[in-house]
Amino acid sequence: MNEDQSIEFVWLIGALILVGSSLIVRRMPIGQTLKMVAAWVGIFGVGLVIVSFRGELTNLWYRVAGDLTGSQTVGNTLRLPMSDDGHFWVSASVNGRSQRFLIDSGATTTALSAATARAAGVAVDDGALPVLLNTANGVVRARRGKIERFDVGPITARDLSVVIAPEFGNTNVIGMNFLTTLKSWRVEGRSLVLEPRGG
C-alpha cells in the first residue's frame, strides 16, 4: 500500500466512524439506521472512487472538453486543430479565468490584452521601463507582468512573464517563452502538438 492509498484508507475509516457514531447517538429504528448507513457508504464509496481515479477522470474531462472544442488530449499531450483562418487557437486559463489565445512561435513573449490582464488580476510592473515591441501594426510600448498560474489544457506554467498593452486589442498571444518550457511542440499535418516535460 503506497502513501496515497494509506491516506485514502485512513480517510475512509475516519469518515465511517464519524457517520456510525452519529447514527448510534440518534437511536433511530434499525431499519432507518440501515438505510442511512447504506446511503453514507454509497456516498463515501463514490468519493473514494473519485479520489482514487482522479488522474483518469481528469484525462476523461480533457477528452470530453476536447471533443467540444476540437482539441484532443492524450495523457498530458495536447493536440490542437488548425482553425479556418490558418492559425492555432486555444482556450487557456489565466489565474483561473478562461481566455482565448493565438499560439504564435514568432512572438518572443506571451502577450495579454489590457482587458485580459485586468480580468485575471495580472499585476503590471509600472516601475520598469516599457518594452518596445515590433508588431505588424508598428512599434508598441508594452508593460511587463507575470501570470501566477497559466493552464493550457493539461499543461501548467507558473510565474510566466508576459507583456501587456492596450494596442493588442482583444488578442492574447502565447509566445516562445511558454513554448520553450515544453518538452516539444510541433506541427503534424493540420494539428499543433504540445507535449509538456515529464509528459
N, C-alpha and C positions, 0 to 999 in steps of 0.2 A: 504494500500500500504506500503510494507516494504522499508527499506533503499535502498536495491539493485534495487528494481523496480523504486523508485523515481529517482535514479541516471540514470537509463536507459531511463526513460521518459524525463528527462531534456536533456540528450544527444541527443535523437531523435528530440526533438523540436528545439534545437540549430542547429542541422545539417540541418533540413528542412528550417529554417530561413536563414541560410548561403547560401544554394543552391538557394532558392527562390529569395533572394536579388541579387545574381549574375546573375540569368536569367532575372530579371527585368532590370538591368543595361544594359544588352546586347541589348535589344529592338529587339528581333528576332520576326519573324512572329508567330502568335498564334498557328498554327498547329505544328511548330517545337518546340515551347516552351512547349506545352503539352506533346509531345513525350519525351523531355528532363526531364520534371517533372516526368513522369511515370517511366522512366529509373532510376532516382535517388531515387524515392520512393521504387522501387524494390530493389535497392542496399542496402538502409538503412533498408528495411524490412528483407532482408537476414541477414544483420549484427545484427539486433535486435534478430532474431531467434537464431543465433549462440551464442550470449551473454546470452540470456535467458535460453537456454538449454545446456549450456557448460558442466554441470555435466553429463547429459545423453549422450552427444556427446563424452565426454571423456571415459565413460564406453563402448560406442559403438566401439570407436577406440581400446580399450584394448581387446574387444571381437574379433574384426577382426584380430588384431595382434596375439591374442591367437590361433585363427584358423590356422594362417600361421605357428606359432611356436610350436603348440601343447599345449601351456598353456591356461588356462581359467581364466577369471576374473569375479567375481560376486560381484557387489558393489566394495568394496575395498579389497576383499579377493582374493588372487592369488592361483591357483591350478596348480601345475607343474607335468607333467607326468614323470615317471621313464624312463631314457634313456636305450638303449640297453645294455650299459655297467653296468647297475645296480645302477647308480648314478643319482642324480638330478642336472641338469644344468639349468642355466637361463642367459638370456641376461640382463645385468644391465647397468645403466648409471653412470659413474664416472665423476662428474663435467661436465656433458653434453656429454661425449664420451661413446659410447656403447662398452661394453666388455663382454666376456663370463666368467661366474663364476661357479665353482663347489660349491654346498652347502654341508658343512661338519660340522655336530654337534660335531665332535671330535676335531675340531680346536677351540682354545680359542679365537683367534683374527682373524679378516678378514685380508687376505694376498693378496698383489699385486705383480705381477712380476715387475722387474725394468722397463721394456718397457712400461707396462701399466701406472705405476706411472709417467713416463716422458711424455707420450702422454696426460695424463689427467691433468698435471700440479699439481700433488700432491707433496707438499713440504716435503722433508726428513729432519728430525731433526738430523743434523750431530753433534750437540753439545752433545747429550745424548749418554750414553753408549749403545753399541749394545745389542740387546736382543738375548739370546741363545735359540733356538727352537729345540726340539727333533722331527725330521721328520722321515719318512720311509727311507730316504736316509742318515740318520745320523744327527748330530748336525749342525744347520745353524746359522750363525751370521746375524741377520736382523736389519734393522734400523726402527725407528718409524716414522710414518707420520699421516696425517689426511686428510680425504676426506671432502671437504666442503659440497657437496650435493651428495647423493647416492640414486638412484632411482631403485627399483626392481619392475617392473610393476607399479601398483598404489601406492606402498609403498615408502615413502621418509624418509631417515635418514639424519641428518645434523651433521657435525663435528664428523664423525665416525673415531675412531682410527684404524690404520692399521699398519701392519708390511710389510717391503719391502726388498726383497733380490734377487740378480741375480740367486741364486740357485733354485728359484721357477720356472725357465724356462719360459714357456708361460702360466703357470697355475695361475689363480686367484681363491681365495677361500673365500666364505662367511662363517664366523665363528660365534661362540656363542655370541660375543659382538653385532652382529646385531640381531641374532635370539631372544635374551633376551629383545630387545626393543619392540617386538611384543606382542600383546595380547595372541596369541597362535601360535604354529606351531606343525604340527602333520602329520603322515603318515597314509593315508587311502587307503588301498589296494596298488595300484601301483602309487599313487599320493601323493605329498607333498603339504600340505595346509598351506599357510602363511596368518595369519589374523592380521592386524595392530590394535593398540589400538584405540578405538573410531570407528572401522570399523564394 
